[in-house]
Amino acid sequence: MSENKVFMDTNVFTEIVDSIGTSASTCVLSDAVLNNVKTWDNTAVGKKMTKLLKDVLQSSKAYNAESAATLPSAYIKMRDSMINVDREAASSIKVETSKR
């Protein structure tokens, strides 16, 4: 017997959300590179490089914090939207059966 149901695999989005949250929280650039900048801090180029490194590390930390929260949230919204589309599509299907 036919059913008026459509199924989508939304579990894949749950796995992606979990993976992104975990990856973003563990992907951190090391501050250790700043431990050795004193050797070049006496030059103009060295001072600029130190500032650039600090800016990159700060940007990395900001990106890490934002992506750990924002990306999973976006995928959860997309997953929920797909579930709603699936529900609406399933309820709109009309199945005609022939009587023999």
All heavy atoms as an XYZ file, in Angstrom:
759
protein
N       0.838     -1.170      0.000
C       0.000      0.000      0.000
C       0.892      1.245      0.000
O       1.874      1.323      0.715
C      -0.911     -0.022      1.232
C      -1.842      1.157      1.287
S      -3.252      0.858      2.337
C      -2.655      1.423      3.888
N       0.554      2.219     -0.792
C       1.321      3.463     -0.880
C       1.014      4.361      0.305
O      -0.079      4.361      0.838
C       0.976      4.207     -2.167
O       1.312      3.419     -3.280
N       1.992      5.129      0.669
C       1.823      6.093      1.766
C       2.156      7.484      1.257
O       2.950      7.640      0.336
C       2.743      5.748      2.937
C       2.432      4.411      3.575
C       3.334      4.130      4.753
O       3.734      5.083      5.426
O       3.641      2.955      4.982
N       1.563      8.476      1.867
C       1.869      9.847      1.456
C       2.927     10.423      2.388
O       2.700     11.355      3.125
C       0.600     10.714      1.447
C      -0.021     10.842      2.819
O       0.179      9.993      3.672
N      -0.755     11.902      3.034
N       4.123      9.847      2.324
C       5.221     10.307      3.171
C       6.472     10.505      2.321
O       6.725      9.747      1.396
C       5.517      9.303      4.279
C       4.375      9.179      5.274
C       4.730      8.239      6.383
C       3.550      8.159      7.358
N       3.819      7.253      8.446
N       7.213     11.528      2.662
C       8.502     11.803      2.039
C       9.508     11.865      3.170
O       9.254     12.489      4.199
C       8.490     13.155      1.278
C       9.861     13.476      0.729
C       7.456     13.130      0.176
N      10.632     11.227      2.997
C      11.623     11.221      4.075
C      12.934     11.810      3.580
O      13.386     11.496      2.491
C      11.853      9.797      4.583
C      10.640      9.213      5.235
C       9.840      8.320      4.552
C      10.301      9.569      6.527
C       8.718      7.784      5.146
C       9.178      9.039      7.133
C       8.379      8.140      6.442
N      13.519     12.657      4.397
C      14.812     13.253      4.118
C      15.767     12.867      5.236
O      15.367     12.821      6.392
C      14.678     14.779      4.109
C      14.955     15.412      2.811
S      14.712     17.185      2.989
C      13.448     17.398      1.798
N      17.009     12.622      4.908
C      17.988     12.288      5.942
C      18.525     13.569      6.549
O      19.479     14.151      6.056
C      19.123     11.454      5.351
C      20.140     11.041      6.406
O      19.872     11.244      7.605
O      21.195     10.527      6.030
N      17.891     14.025      7.603
C      18.347     15.251      8.263
C      19.373     14.950      9.350
O      19.961     15.867      9.904
C      17.161     16.015      8.873
O      16.442     15.125      9.720
C      16.254     16.542      7.785
N      19.602     13.680      9.634
C      20.621     13.329     10.630
C      22.010     13.764     10.179
O      22.864     14.057     11.003
C      20.613     11.824     10.902
C      19.371     11.400     11.636
O      18.832     12.135     12.447
N      18.895     10.202     11.341
N      22.220     13.808      8.866
C      23.522     14.228      8.363
C      23.835     15.659      8.812
O      24.979     15.987      9.124
C      23.608     14.071      6.827
C      22.745     15.087      6.120
C      25.034     14.209      6.352
N      22.828     16.507      8.904
C      23.061     17.878      9.353
C      23.396     17.921     10.839
O      24.196     18.735     11.266
C      21.865     18.767      9.020
C      21.781     19.062      7.558
C      20.937     18.327      6.751
C      22.568     20.031      6.985
C      20.877     18.572      5.391
C      22.518     20.282      5.629
C      21.671     19.545      4.831
N      22.808     17.047     11.610
C      23.138     16.972     13.033
C      24.602     16.577     13.195
O      25.326     17.148     14.007
C      22.221     15.955     13.747
O      20.870     16.351     13.528
C      22.509     15.902     15.229
N      25.059     15.620     12.392
C      26.463     15.199     12.445
C      27.389     16.348     12.026
O      28.435     16.565     12.634
C      26.678     13.991     11.549
C      25.994     12.734     12.048
C      26.060     11.596     11.049
O      26.861     11.668     10.097
O      25.285     10.636     11.220
N      26.997     17.078     10.991
C      27.804     18.216     10.531
C      27.889     19.277     11.620
O      28.960     19.824     11.890
C      27.219     18.816      9.231
C      27.410     17.846      8.068
C      27.849     20.166      8.913
C      26.660     18.226      6.810
N      26.767     19.568     12.260
C      26.730     20.568     13.327
C      27.683     20.172     14.450
O      28.483     20.977     14.919
C      25.291     20.744     13.866
C      25.284     21.523     15.163
C      24.429     21.425     12.841
N      27.600     18.928     14.873
C      28.478     18.459     15.951
C      29.939     18.547     15.542
O      30.792     18.969     16.315
C      28.128     17.018     16.337
C      26.772     16.909     17.008
O      26.250     17.944     17.480
O      26.238     15.784     17.051
N      30.226     18.165     14.306
C      31.599     18.191     13.809
C      32.152     19.607     13.734
O      33.286     19.872     14.122
C      31.652     17.534     12.431
O      32.938     17.634     11.890
N      31.347     20.544     13.235
C      31.797     21.935     13.117
C      32.051     22.533     14.490
O      33.057     23.200     14.714
C      30.781     22.784     12.341
C      30.810     22.392     10.873
C      31.063     24.273     12.497
C      29.736     23.040     10.049
N      31.138     22.308     15.420
C      31.315     22.839     16.766
C      32.594     22.332     17.409
O      33.356     23.085     18.003
N      32.855     21.038     17.248
C      34.062     20.442     17.824
C      35.317     20.952     17.119
O      36.293     21.335     17.762
C      34.005     18.906     17.714
O      32.826     18.452     18.379
C      35.210     18.257     18.350
N      35.281     20.983     15.788
C      36.448     21.434     15.025
C      36.780     22.888     15.309
O      37.941     23.251     15.485
C      36.203     21.264     13.528
O      36.024     19.915     13.219
N      35.779     23.727     15.334
C      36.013     25.151     15.558
C      36.581     25.413     16.937
O      37.437     26.272     17.105
C      34.714     25.937     15.362
N      36.139     24.647     17.911
C      36.627     24.889     19.269
C      38.042     24.368     19.480
O      38.743     24.821     20.377
C      35.675     24.277     20.300
O      35.658     22.879     20.163
N      38.483     23.411     18.652
C      39.834     22.872     18.818
C      40.838     23.448     17.829
O      42.036     23.212     17.964
C      39.837     21.342     18.666
O      39.330     20.998     17.386
C      39.013     20.685     19.750
N      40.400     24.188     16.852
C      41.284     24.756     15.839
C      41.766     26.133     16.301
O      41.125     27.145     16.035
C      40.556     24.866     14.510
S      41.600     25.487     13.188
N      42.884     26.138     16.993
C      43.405     27.382     17.554
C      44.869     27.520     17.156
O      45.645     26.579     17.287
C      43.291     27.372     19.099
C      43.840     28.638     19.689
C      41.846     27.165     19.524
N      45.218     28.699     16.660
C      46.629     28.965     16.374
C      47.376     29.151     17.689
O      46.863     29.757     18.625
C      46.772     30.222     15.515
C      46.214     30.151     14.101
C      46.369     31.500     13.408
C      46.899     29.072     13.293
N      48.577     28.669     17.725
C      49.372     28.732     18.952
C      49.978     30.123     19.151
O      50.485     30.751     18.220
C      50.489     27.699     18.891
O      51.352     27.857     19.989
N      49.944     30.591     20.404
C      50.591     31.849     20.772
C      52.103     31.690     20.917
O      52.815     32.677     21.098
C      50.036     32.373     22.103
C      48.605     32.856     21.975
O      48.120     33.003     20.850
O      47.968     33.082     23.022
N      52.585     30.463     20.829
C      54.004     30.179     21.046
C      54.907     30.945     20.086
O      56.047     31.264     20.419
C      54.267     28.680     20.926
N      54.388     31.262     18.911
C      55.196     31.987     17.930
C      55.626     33.358     18.472
O      56.675     33.879     18.104
C      54.436     32.111     16.592
C      53.261     33.053     16.712
C      55.354     32.570     15.481
N      54.852     33.923     19.371
C      55.198     35.235     19.938
C      56.303     35.138     20.995
O      56.857     36.165     21.389
C      53.958     35.889     20.541
C      52.871     36.280     19.533
C      51.649     36.818     20.254
C      53.396     37.317     18.552
N      56.621     33.934     21.421
C      57.682     33.770     22.423
C      59.063     34.102     21.873
O      59.981     34.393     22.637
C      57.693     32.339     22.960
C      56.448     32.012     23.747
O      55.760     32.906     24.233
N      56.142     30.735     23.864
N      59.246     34.040     20.574
C      60.568     34.229     19.972
C      60.694     35.529     19.175
O      61.601     35.659     18.377
C      60.886     33.042     19.055
C      60.873     31.742     19.813
O      61.363     31.673     20.939
N      60.305     30.713     19.222
N      59.817     36.473     19.379
C      59.862     37.690     18.570
C      60.863     38.716     19.085
O      61.179     39.671     18.380
C      58.465     38.342     18.443
C      57.523     37.443     17.678
C      57.909     38.743     19.771
N      61.383     38.526     20.284
C      62.337     39.501     20.836
C      63.582     39.619     19.969
O      64.194     40.675     19.910
C      62.717     39.129     22.262
C      61.581     39.319     23.236
C      61.983     38.981     24.644
C      60.782     39.148     25.561
N      61.079     38.839     26.936
N      63.932     38.544     19.286
C      65.141     38.571     18.457
C      64.998     39.507     17.268
O      65.979     40.073     16.814
C      65.477     37.161     17.933
O      64.358     36.647     17.237
C      65.857     36.249     19.067
N      63.805     39.682     16.775
C      63.641     40.580     15.631
C      62.930     41.875     15.991
O      62.688     42.720     15.134
C      62.959     39.880     14.465
C      61.488     39.551     14.647
C      60.636     40.076     15.551
C      60.723     38.638     13.883
N      59.387     39.556     15.397
C      59.408     38.665     14.374
C      61.015     37.793     12.817
C      58.398     37.870     13.843
C      60.003     37.020     12.297
C      58.713     37.061     12.815
N      62.594     42.050     17.252
C      61.887     43.250     17.674
C      62.746     44.515     17.608
O      62.223     45.610     17.749
C      61.354     43.080     19.100
C      59.839     43.186     19.153
O      59.224     43.347     18.083
O      59.276     43.109     20.251
N      64.037     44.359     17.381
C      64.922     45.519     17.290
C      64.986     46.088     15.876
O      65.694     47.052     15.638
C      66.335     45.152     17.764
C      66.332     44.794     19.233
O      65.552     45.327     20.016
N      67.192     43.863     19.621
N      64.275     45.483     14.960
C      64.270     45.985     13.583
C      62.873     46.493     13.235
O      61.874     46.060     13.818
C      64.650     44.866     12.584
O      63.639     43.860     12.609
C      65.992     44.238     12.942
N      62.800     47.387     12.275
C      61.511     47.942     11.852
C      60.610     46.842     11.276
O      59.415     46.774     11.585
C      61.730     49.046     10.820
N      61.198     45.970     10.466
C      60.425     44.878      9.877
C      59.956     43.925     10.960
O      58.815     43.447     10.947
C      61.270     44.125      8.819
C      60.578     42.867      8.358
C      61.582     45.018      7.640
N      60.809     43.653     11.927
C      60.452     42.757     13.029
C      59.276     43.291     13.834
O      58.373     42.538     14.209
N      59.276     44.586     14.096
C      58.168     45.203     14.836
C      56.858     45.076     14.053
O      55.807     44.795     14.623
C      58.482     46.665     15.140
C      59.545     46.842     16.199
C      59.859     48.297     16.443
C      61.011     48.395     17.432
N      61.413     49.768     17.679
N      56.934     45.275     12.733
C      55.734     45.133     11.899
C      55.255     43.681     11.886
O      54.057     43.412     11.957
C      56.010     45.612     10.477
C      56.129     47.118     10.369
C      56.361     47.558      8.953
C      56.513     49.080      8.905
N      56.719     49.591      7.562
N      56.204     42.767     11.802
C      55.847     41.344     11.789
C      55.201     40.926     13.110
O      54.234     40.170     13.115
C      57.090     40.480     11.511
C      57.583     40.560     10.090
S      56.353     40.015      8.877
C      56.182     38.303      9.307
N      55.721     41.436     14.211
C      55.140     41.123     15.519
C      53.705     41.619     15.592
O      52.800     40.906     16.045
C      55.977     41.749     16.656
O      57.298     41.211     16.599
C      55.375     41.458     18.011
N      53.486     42.831     15.114
C      52.118     43.381     15.116
C      51.208     42.535     14.232
O      50.074     42.216     14.620
C      52.115     44.830     14.639
C      50.706     45.438     14.678
C      50.674     46.841     14.149
C      49.309     47.455     14.118
N      48.152     46.630     14.060
N      51.693     42.152     13.051
C      50.895     41.319     12.153
C      50.557     39.970     12.798
O      49.418     39.496     12.712
C      51.621     41.102     10.827
C      51.695     42.303      9.892
C      52.599     42.005      8.699
C      50.305     42.683      9.419
N      51.534     39.360     13.442
C      51.298     38.080     14.117
C      50.238     38.219     15.214
O      49.348     37.376     15.343
C      52.589     37.530     14.716
C      53.558     36.866     13.747
C      54.877     36.555     14.448
C      52.941     35.591     13.193
N      50.348     39.282     15.990
C      49.362     39.508     17.052
C      47.972     39.713     16.464
O      46.984     39.191     16.993
C      49.771     40.707     17.910
C      50.945     40.413     18.824
C      51.330     41.627     19.646
C      52.522     41.311     20.542
N      52.942     42.472     21.334
N      47.899     40.465     15.364
C      46.607     40.688     14.706
C      46.022     39.377     14.167
O      44.822     39.127     14.292
C      46.738     41.698     13.561
C      46.975     43.119     14.050
O      46.781     43.378     15.260
O      47.357     43.967     13.213
N      46.863     38.550     13.554
C      46.405     37.263     13.025
C      45.904     36.379     14.156
O      44.836     35.754     14.050
C      47.530     36.555     12.235
C      47.195     35.098     11.975
C      47.799     37.291     10.931
N      46.646     36.308     15.257
C      46.222     35.487     16.382
C      44.917     35.993     16.990
O      44.031     35.209     17.338
C      47.322     35.430     17.449
C      48.560     34.615     17.051
C      49.693     34.853     18.035
C      48.213     33.143     16.972
N      44.775     37.300     17.089
C      43.544     37.869     17.629
C      42.365     37.582     16.692
O      41.275     37.210     17.142
C      43.699     39.368     17.837
C      42.509     40.008     18.523
C      42.737     41.491     18.798
O      43.671     42.093     18.295
N      41.866     42.066     19.595
N      42.587     37.738     15.394
C      41.535     37.437     14.418
C      41.155     35.960     14.457
O      39.982     35.604     14.355
C      41.997     37.789     13.002
O      42.196     39.168     12.889
N      42.159     35.110     14.611
C      41.917     33.678     14.689
C      41.046     33.333     15.892
O      40.123     32.525     15.796
C      43.245     32.925     14.770
O      43.023     31.562     15.026
N      41.334     33.954     17.014
C      40.542     33.700     18.224
C      39.105     34.190     18.042
O      38.158     33.517     18.449
C      41.187     34.365     19.433
C      42.456     33.677     19.879
C      43.111     34.418     21.024
C      44.453     33.772     21.360
N      45.171     34.497     22.400
N      38.946     35.340     17.418
C      37.600     35.872     17.170
C      36.845     34.964     16.205
O      35.672     34.641     16.434
C      37.676     37.285     16.611
N      37.511     34.529     15.137
C      36.877     33.622     14.172
C      36.494     32.318     14.856
O      35.401     31.787     14.651
C      37.805     33.340     12.992
C      37.239     32.291     12.069
C      36.225     32.613     11.175
C      37.677     30.977     12.128
C      35.676     31.657     10.342
C      37.130     30.012     11.302
C      36.138     30.357     10.411
O      35.584     29.397      9.609
N      37.402     31.809     15.672
C      37.146     30.557     16.393
C      35.890     30.668     17.243
O      35.015     29.807     17.205
C      38.358     30.208     17.252
C      38.117     28.996     18.113
O      37.546     29.121     19.191
N      38.539     27.853     17.642
N      35.793     31.739     18.005
C      34.644     31.923     18.890
C      33.351     32.066     18.088
O      32.328     31.470     18.433
C      34.864     33.146     19.777
N      33.397     32.846     17.015
C      32.199     33.056     16.210
C      31.775     31.799     15.464
O      30.602     31.447     15.440
C      32.419     34.194     15.205
C      32.503     35.557     15.855
C      31.230     35.941     16.571
O      30.137     35.686     16.037
O      31.320     36.494     17.669
N      32.740     31.120     14.850
C      32.389     29.937     14.063
C      31.908     28.798     14.941
O      31.061     28.011     14.526
C      33.561     29.489     13.196
O      34.655     29.097     13.999
N      32.425     28.705     16.158
C      31.992     27.636     17.063
C      30.519     27.795     17.426
O      29.838     26.819     17.715
C      32.852     27.623     18.323
N      30.013     29.012     17.384
C      28.607     29.251     17.725
C      27.736     29.460     16.487
O      26.650     28.907     16.385
C      28.503     30.464     18.635
N      28.220     30.247     15.544
C      27.400     30.651     14.402
C      27.177     29.533     13.396
O      26.047     29.317     12.948
C      28.047     31.854     13.688
O      28.238     32.890     14.652
C      27.180     32.371     12.573
N      28.224     28.828     13.015
C      28.060     27.790     12.003
C      27.131     26.669     12.455
O      26.223     26.287     11.714
C      29.431     27.237     11.576
C      30.290     28.196     10.764
C      31.667     27.589     10.501
C      29.622     28.549      9.451
N      27.308     26.122     13.656
C      26.348     25.097     14.083
C      24.915     25.620     14.133
O      23.980     24.918     13.755
C      26.847     24.693     15.483
C      28.303     24.985     15.451
C      28.417     26.233     14.610
N      24.748     26.840     14.572
C      23.408     27.430     14.628
C      22.802     27.507     13.237
O      21.618     27.195     13.038
C      23.482     28.820     15.257
O      22.239     29.443     15.200
N      23.586     27.900     12.259
C      23.092     27.997     10.886
C      22.693     26.626     10.353
O      21.652     26.487      9.697
C      24.169     28.614      9.984
N      23.487     25.615     10.613
C      23.151     24.273     10.138
C      21.923     23.711     10.848
O      21.129     22.990     10.252
C      24.335     23.313     10.281
C      25.286     23.406      9.119
C      26.532     23.983      9.257
C      24.921     22.930      7.871
C      27.394     24.076      8.186
C      25.771     23.022      6.792
C      27.017     23.593      6.955
O      27.859     23.686      5.893
N      21.763     24.035     12.127
C      20.561     23.595     12.840
C      19.330     24.233     12.210
O      18.314     23.565     12.007
C      20.668     23.909     14.346
C      21.667     22.960     14.999
C      19.311     23.809     15.029
C      22.021     23.302     16.426
N      19.411     25.515     11.874
C      18.284     26.182     11.211
C      17.993     25.542      9.858
O      16.833     25.339      9.497
C      18.572     27.668     11.045
C      18.469     28.452     12.328
C      18.777     29.908     12.121
C      18.773     30.643     13.457
N      19.196     32.026     13.332
N      19.054     25.223      9.108
C      18.861     24.588      7.810
C      18.232     23.206      7.985
O      17.301     22.847      7.250
C      20.193     24.462      7.056
C      19.999     23.890      5.677
S      21.440     23.838      4.572
C      22.842     24.027      5.569
N      18.698     22.448      8.958
C      18.134     21.123      9.221
C      16.653     21.236      9.578
O      15.814     20.514      9.042
C      18.893     20.437     10.353
C      18.348     19.039     10.666
C      18.700     18.579     12.042
N      18.097     19.462     13.027
C      18.425     19.460     14.301
N      19.365     18.667     14.744
N      17.827     20.271     15.146
N      16.334     22.158     10.487
C      14.937     22.332     10.897
C      14.067     22.763      9.727
O      12.922     22.339      9.602
C      14.842     23.339     12.044
C      15.468     22.818     13.326
O      15.740     21.594     13.413
O      15.696     23.632     14.242
N      14.627     23.599      8.857
C      13.890     24.027      7.675
C      13.621     22.837      6.757
O      12.522     22.697      6.218
C      14.687     25.104      6.937
O      14.054     25.441      5.736
N      14.620     21.974      6.583
C      14.434     20.793      5.741
C      13.390     19.859      6.335
O      12.591     19.255      5.604
C      15.764     20.070      5.552
C      16.741     20.827      4.683
S      18.287     19.938      4.499
C      17.750     18.611      3.421
N      13.373     19.745      7.653
C      12.361     18.909      8.305
C      10.976     19.480      8.036
O      10.032     18.740      7.728
C      12.638     18.791      9.824
C      13.896     17.948     10.047
C      11.447     18.200     10.555
C      14.406     17.955     11.476
N      10.829     20.798      8.120
C       9.541     21.436      7.840
C       9.127     21.247      6.381
O       7.959     20.985      6.091
C       9.582     22.923      8.192
C       9.622     23.146      9.683
O       9.145     22.315     10.459
N      10.194     24.257     10.101
N      10.086     21.379      5.465
C       9.792     21.164      4.049
C       9.359     19.713      3.839
O       8.390     19.436      3.122
C      11.017     21.505      3.164
C      10.832     20.983      1.744
C      11.266     23.000      3.159
N      10.057     18.793      4.467
C       9.719     17.378      4.369
C       8.297     17.126      4.876
O       7.505     16.435      4.244
C      10.737     16.564      5.174
C      10.466     15.072      5.111
O      10.377     14.537      4.001
O      10.333     14.451      6.185
N       7.969     17.715      6.002
C       6.638     17.547      6.597
C       5.555     18.104      5.658
O       4.535     17.464      5.417
C       6.576     18.242      7.953
C       5.300     17.991      8.720
C       5.285     18.687     10.076
N       6.390     18.280     10.929
C       7.387     19.094     11.326
N       7.396     20.364     10.982
N       8.359     18.641     12.097
N       5.789     19.296      5.132
C       4.810     19.909      4.237
C       4.667     19.117      2.935
O       3.559     18.934      2.431
C       5.197     21.363      3.921
C       5.065     22.297      5.101
C       3.642     22.373      5.626
O       2.695     22.453      4.813
O       3.465     22.352      6.853
N       5.798     18.659      2.409
C       5.742     17.878      1.166
C       4.974     16.582      1.396
O       4.146     16.173      0.570
C       7.147     17.576      0.662
N       5.217     15.936      2.528
C       4.527     14.683      2.827
C       3.031     14.893      2.984
O       2.228     14.083      2.513
C       5.111     14.056      4.087
N       2.651     15.994      3.603
C       1.222     16.213      3.830
C       0.503     16.685      2.568
O      -0.716     16.611      2.484
C       1.008     17.217      4.967
O       1.465     18.493      4.597
N       1.251     17.148      1.571
C       0.601     17.643      0.353
C       0.458     16.564     -0.715
O      -0.223     16.779     -1.714
C       1.378     18.826     -0.213
O       2.612     18.388     -0.735
N       1.068     15.432     -0.524
C       1.000     14.364     -1.525
C      -0.353     13.667     -1.436
O      -0.793     13.262     -0.361
C       2.137     13.334     -1.316
C       3.477     13.999     -1.592
C       1.932     12.119     -2.205
C       4.659     13.109     -1.290
N      -0.991     13.548     -2.555
C      -2.254     12.834     -2.643
C      -1.995     11.524     -3.380
O      -1.502     11.526     -4.503
C      -3.308     13.649     -3.403
C      -3.555     15.014     -2.829
C      -4.235     14.935     -1.483
C      -4.526     16.326     -0.980
N      -4.303     16.523      0.410
N      -2.303     10.467     -2.726
C      -2.071      9.151     -3.318
C      -3.405      8.578     -3.758
O      -4.344      8.464     -2.958
C      -1.393      8.200     -2.299
C      -1.204      6.825     -2.903
C      -0.077      8.783     -1.828
N      -3.482      8.285     -5.016
C      -4.708      7.671     -5.552
C      -4.448      6.196     -5.736
O      -3.469      5.806     -6.356
C      -5.094      8.327     -6.874
C      -5.509      9.764     -6.722
C      -5.954     10.372     -8.044
O      -6.285      9.604     -8.985
O      -5.946     11.603     -8.133
N      -5.299      5.414     -5.183
C      -5.159      3.972     -5.346
C      -6.280      3.473     -6.237
O      -7.411      3.954     -6.186
C      -5.216      3.256     -3.976
O      -6.458      3.579     -3.354
C      -4.077      3.684     -3.095
N      -5.935      2.560     -7.061
C      -6.955      1.985     -7.935
C      -7.510      0.736     -7.264
O      -6.770     -0.066     -6.705
C      -6.356      1.654     -9.307
O      -5.345      0.696     -9.164
N      -8.806      0.577     -7.355
C      -9.454     -0.584     -6.763
C      -9.605     -1.641     -7.840
O     -10.177     -1.391     -8.887
C     -10.808     -0.194     -6.190
C     -10.688      0.777     -5.053
C     -12.043      1.135     -4.521
C     -11.899      2.166     -3.410
N     -13.166      2.552     -2.841
N      -9.096     -2.789     -7.579
C      -9.184     -3.875     -8.558
C     -10.029     -4.982     -8.043
O     -10.176     -5.346     -6.996
C      -7.815     -4.430     -8.894
C      -7.006     -3.444     -9.682
C      -5.732     -4.091    -10.079
N      -4.887     -3.068    -10.689
C      -3.800     -3.338    -11.316
N      -3.382     -4.553    -11.437
N      -3.085     -2.386    -11.837
